[in-house]
Amino acid sequence: MREFDYEKLVVATDGFSPSRLIGKGSHGFVYKGLLQDQDDNKRHIVVAIKTPSSSPSPSSSPLFKKSEQTKKLENEISVMSSLPRSPHVLSFLGHAEKRLMVVDFMPNGSLHQLLHVSTSHPPPPTWLNRIEIALKIARAVHFLHEQSILHRDIKSENILFDSNWEPKLADFGLAVDLTGKVKPAPAGTIGYLDPSYTSPDELSTKTDIYSYGVVLLEIFSCRKAIDVSRSPASIVDWAIPLIEEGKIGEICCGGGSGVFMGTNLRLLRMAARCVSSDVESRPSSGEITAEMVTCLAEPLRSFPLWISFFRGVVKLKRRKKRLRETLTWPGQTCRVR
Ligand SMILES: Nc1ncnc2c1ncn2[C@@H]1O[C@H](COP(=O)(O)OP(=O)(O)OP(=O)(O)O)[C@@H](O)[C@H]1O
């Protein structure tokens, strides 16, 4: 884990200038920073720097006081620094005085913005894009659970996109190491928080699975986890009866019909299992990824005619190429139609 010089982070953010502020969360402030590359002084790398307040003072300063936000950020640094790299989890770059966290900068916003804030750029994700995002986040959750880490705040706002539109699970402020002795009081975000998680002892991987199930419903329906302008306001209360009645078309927004109908039905049934009040019946993160991989392969299997046609075209092109090569020698051309 790299330790950054506090002063360098001050310079990187123009003294934590408001013009560099990306956003505020319940655990603090996030700034965009420009850091000098360690290997090449002329190059700069863009990073995101998370601080517990808008004007963080060094821990040596008399103004420094350990706030609740500082403790949460310390927890986030401790969890993120313990994790090996994963392609689907936001990359941790280092810290300063275990209070300022430096991570990869995510220039393309969150899944929440992509699904719920309508703009013409970028165009809304296709059905297949959305399923791919869901699969990558399921992989991130599986990776964390394999490391005995519970995220406890899985939600569309905490899924950020890098410059290649790859989704990354972020915000580990509430994350917990399951192997640790202390089980914290229940916490999370309303709408995503497992209703069965009412005491520290009820914390398990299935708590994250509930939140993941809500995100899956959100991805399918483009409806917010809680939308007070609708009745019922909760996405779970709205979607579950529709899934039980098989009214899949009423849930899926923007595509996923026709050949994808069977796939959608399977995935929505799995989302329903994730948010089930029967905690034991919820699938594990491993089961979810396996089911999603199978489901993604399904529509292709139902295109045998297209595939054989496509294979035929490729074979014909290869045969023509070989024939052209056989009939052509230096100084001579041959036309094969
Ligand atoms: N690495 C990053 N790159 C770009 N933007 C980021 C990055 N990390 C966080 N942000 C943005 O900064 C803002 C604050 O993020 P943060 O993770 O602190 O809180 P949050 O997820 O919004 O809220 P909470 O902590 O209450 O769940 C959000 O708008 C988030 O999208």
The ligand as an SDF file (V2000), in Angstrom:
LIG
                    3D

 31 33  0  0  0  0  0  0  0  0999 V2000
  -13.3430    7.2630   -7.4780 N   0  0  0  0  0  0  0  0  0  0  0  0
  -14.2640    8.1600   -7.7880 C   0  0  0  0  0  0  0  0  0  0  0  0
  -14.2290    8.8000   -8.9670 N   0  0  0  0  0  0  0  0  0  0  0  0
  -15.1810    9.6950   -9.2990 C   0  0  0  0  0  0  0  0  0  0  0  0
  -16.2050   10.0420   -8.4930 N   0  0  0  0  0  0  0  0  0  0  0  0
  -16.2890    9.4420   -7.2930 C   0  0  0  0  0  0  0  0  0  0  0  0
  -15.3290    8.4770   -6.8680 C   0  0  0  0  0  0  0  0  0  0  0  0
  -15.6790    8.0420   -5.6280 N   0  0  0  0  0  0  0  0  0  0  0  0
  -16.8060    8.7060   -5.3070 C   0  0  0  0  0  0  0  0  0  0  0  0
  -17.1760    9.5430   -6.2780 N   0  0  0  0  0  0  0  0  0  0  0  0
  -18.3460   10.4220   -6.2740 C   0  0  0  0  0  0  0  0  0  0  0  0
  -18.2580   11.2620   -5.1350 O   0  0  0  0  0  0  0  0  0  0  0  0
  -19.5230   11.3800   -4.5060 C   0  0  0  0  0  0  0  0  0  0  0  0
  -19.4000   10.9780   -3.0390 C   0  0  0  0  0  0  0  0  0  0  0  0
  -19.0420    9.6140   -2.9750 O   0  0  0  0  0  0  0  0  0  0  0  0
  -19.0080    8.7910   -1.6310 P   0  0  0  0  0  0  0  0  0  0  0  0
  -18.5720    7.4230   -1.9570 O   0  0  0  0  0  0  0  0  0  0  0  0
  -18.2590    9.5260   -0.5980 O   0  0  0  0  0  0  0  0  0  0  0  0
  -20.4290    8.8650   -1.1140 O   0  0  0  0  0  0  0  0  0  0  0  0
  -21.8550    8.3470   -1.6220 P   0  0  0  0  0  0  0  0  0  0  0  0
  -21.7510    6.9660   -2.1640 O   0  0  0  0  0  0  0  0  0  0  0  0
  -22.4510    9.3830   -2.5530 O   0  0  0  0  0  0  0  0  0  0  0  0
  -22.6870    8.4360   -0.3150 O   0  0  0  0  0  0  0  0  0  0  0  0
  -22.6640    7.5460    0.9830 P   0  0  0  0  0  0  0  0  0  0  0  0
  -21.2660    7.4930    1.4990 O   0  0  0  0  0  0  0  0  0  0  0  0
  -23.5690    8.3310    1.8230 O   0  0  0  0  0  0  0  0  0  0  0  0
  -23.1920    6.2050    0.5770 O   0  0  0  0  0  0  0  0  0  0  0  0
  -20.4980   10.5410   -5.2990 C   0  0  0  0  0  0  0  0  0  0  0  0
  -21.1890   11.3880   -6.1880 O   0  0  0  0  0  0  0  0  0  0  0  0
  -19.6240    9.5950   -6.0880 C   0  0  0  0  0  0  0  0  0  0  0  0
  -20.2000    9.2700   -7.3250 O   0  0  0  0  0  0  0  0  0  0  0  0
  1  2  1  0
  2  3  1  0
  2  7  2  0
  3  4  2  0
  4  5  1  0
  5  6  2  0
  6  7  1  0
  6 10  1  0
  7  8  1  0
  8  9  2  0
  9 10  1  0
 10 11  1  0
 11 12  1  0
 11 30  1  0
 12 13  1  0
 13 14  1  0
 13 28  1  0
 14 15  1  0
 15 16  1  0
 16 17  2  0
 16 18  1  0
 16 19  1  0
 19 20  1  0
 20 21  2  0
 20 22  1  0
 20 23  1  0
 23 24  1  0
 24 25  2  0
 24 26  1  0
 24 27  1  0
 28 29  1  0
 28 30  1  0
 30 31  1  0
M  END
$$$$
